[in-house]
Amino acid sequence: MEPVGTSDVVVPAWEAFSRDYIETGIPCVVVVRATPYVTVFLDEGATRLGGHLEIAPTTAIPISPLEEVSFLEVLFDGRRCLELSTCRPELYRTFFFMLAEVASGAVLDGESPIASLDRSLRNWSALLRHPETLSEERQIGLFGELWLLRRLVRSLGVAALQAWTGPRRQSHDFRLAHSEFEVKTTSGSGRIHTVNGLGQLVPSTGFDLYVVSLQITHAGSGGATLAEAVEEIAAELGLGSEAERTFFELLTLSGYHSTDAPRYPRRRRLLGPSLLVPVVAGFPRLTPEAIAVIPSSFAAERIRDVTYRIDLHGLGVPDGDPRFLEVLPALPVDAGESPNV
């Protein structure tokens, strides 16, 4: 039989092992190495595939991190062994190659069987790990932040990247001159937004705070995906420039990776004009100051954090209003208001 991986490890090739034993149901034990004792085995009727790895008397038996793979302690002629096995025939091929890798580490590389097993499990986990993707809520939020960032890039150039403070875990999403901005984006029919924490609507000392309210909708074949929104801004900054590299660093801090672009196929566009709402008296919000005036019978001092929703319908001024443009710069005349980003 052709060995798996290298002629130094006498583990039969999967095709031969499957043909001669699994398909026929003939039980077998293939001794890979007598000392340390390393085997591959198959139970009668091909009901279980596994392997044995000789371990030291003081070595603890690990708990299997895999739902379909069992780890047991067994003895063979006084040899203490870790037995790995699975009873799922559809997994036999994959499991067989993992056994071959573990055997190779223990026999060829001189690793302890447990170390070889641990390395193999890490490698397989890394290979099969799914990248974390942004939740739908976070995608919508990032889409809104990119809308404002692109507007600022078109007005201020690369200096706009310094204004995007959210990815740097600062108090608010944007800071421009003496103004701070929280971008709140919703795909709902009304301007109802979620506020996270008692401090999100508290301005930093010496700054005026505004909420930029955006409504977006699914765009079908129009609008833009997150990747397209990113590409538009990158082009504005200059492909291959230092500003573009900084932009992608900020995106990474926001949880967006360009390699994950195909995972975000949904197209979105603005639904109506953006709205600028100053956070002043009459703005709906919960803050530490508001919590402090709740009657003592409610023990409000024990409230550590809150998440709540606010309705901004009828508040603020729309984009294009002079009061809006006085705070946030207008797009250049030849750029226009993009329905995409």
C-alpha positions, 0 to 999 in steps of 0.5 A: 500500500502507498503510505500517506504523506511519506514513506517513513510513516507506514500509514496506508493510502486512503484509497487502498485502506478504504477499498480493502477494509472499509468497503469490505467491513474487514476489521484491521489494526495497522501498526504505524510504529511499535515504539512508541505504539501508534496504530490505525484501526477499523472495527468489524463491519466498519462501525468505527475508525480510530487510532492509538497513540502511546502516552506517558503514565503521567500524561492527562487524557484531554477532553475531545473538542470535537463532537464526532470524535471520542478520546479514551484511555486504553491499555495494550500489553501494559502500554497506556494509550490515547484512543481517538475514534469516530463512528461517522462513516461520512467523516472517515476520510477526513478523520483518516488524514487527521490520524495520519498527520498526528502519527507523522508528528509523533513518529517523524518529528519526535513530538509527544502524541498529545502535542502532535494531536494538539497541533493537528487540531489547531491546524484543522480548526484554522483551515475550517474556521469561518471568518467572522462577519458583521451582523446585519445591524452592524452592516447598516451602521457601517453603511451610514458611517461610510455615507458621512465619511464619503461626504467629508472626503469629497469636501475635506479630502484626506483630512476627513479620515482624522474626523472618523473617530468611531473605529478608534473607539473614541466617544463618538463616530465623527469629530469635526472642529468643535462638533461631534456626530453620532451616525444613526442608521435604520432600515425601518419605516420611521426614524427610530434608532437604537442607543447603546449606553448612557454615554453615547448621547453625552457630548465631550467637554467643549463640543456640540453633539449632533445625531445624523439620522439616516434611513436606508432601504434595500435597493434591488439592482441599484444602490451600492453594496458595502464593498462598492461603498468602500471602493468609491471612498478608496478611489476618492482618497487615491488608490495605492496612497497612504490615505487609502491604507489608513482608510482600510486600517480603519475599516479593519478596526470597524470589523470589515475586511475587504476579503469578506466583500462577497459575504455582503451582497445586499445593495442599499440606498438612502431613503429620503434626505439625511437629518441633522438633530442637535443633542440639546434640551428636548432631545430624547436621551438617557444619560448619567445626569438623567439617571441621577434625578430618578427618585431614590426608591428606584435605586437608579444608582445601581443601573450600570448600562442601558440600550434603548430606542428613540424616535427622531421623527419631526426633529432636526433639519434635513440635508440642504437646509442652511442650518444643516450645511452650516454644521456639515459641509455640502458636497461639491456642486458637481458631485451631487447627493449620491443615492448610494453612499 
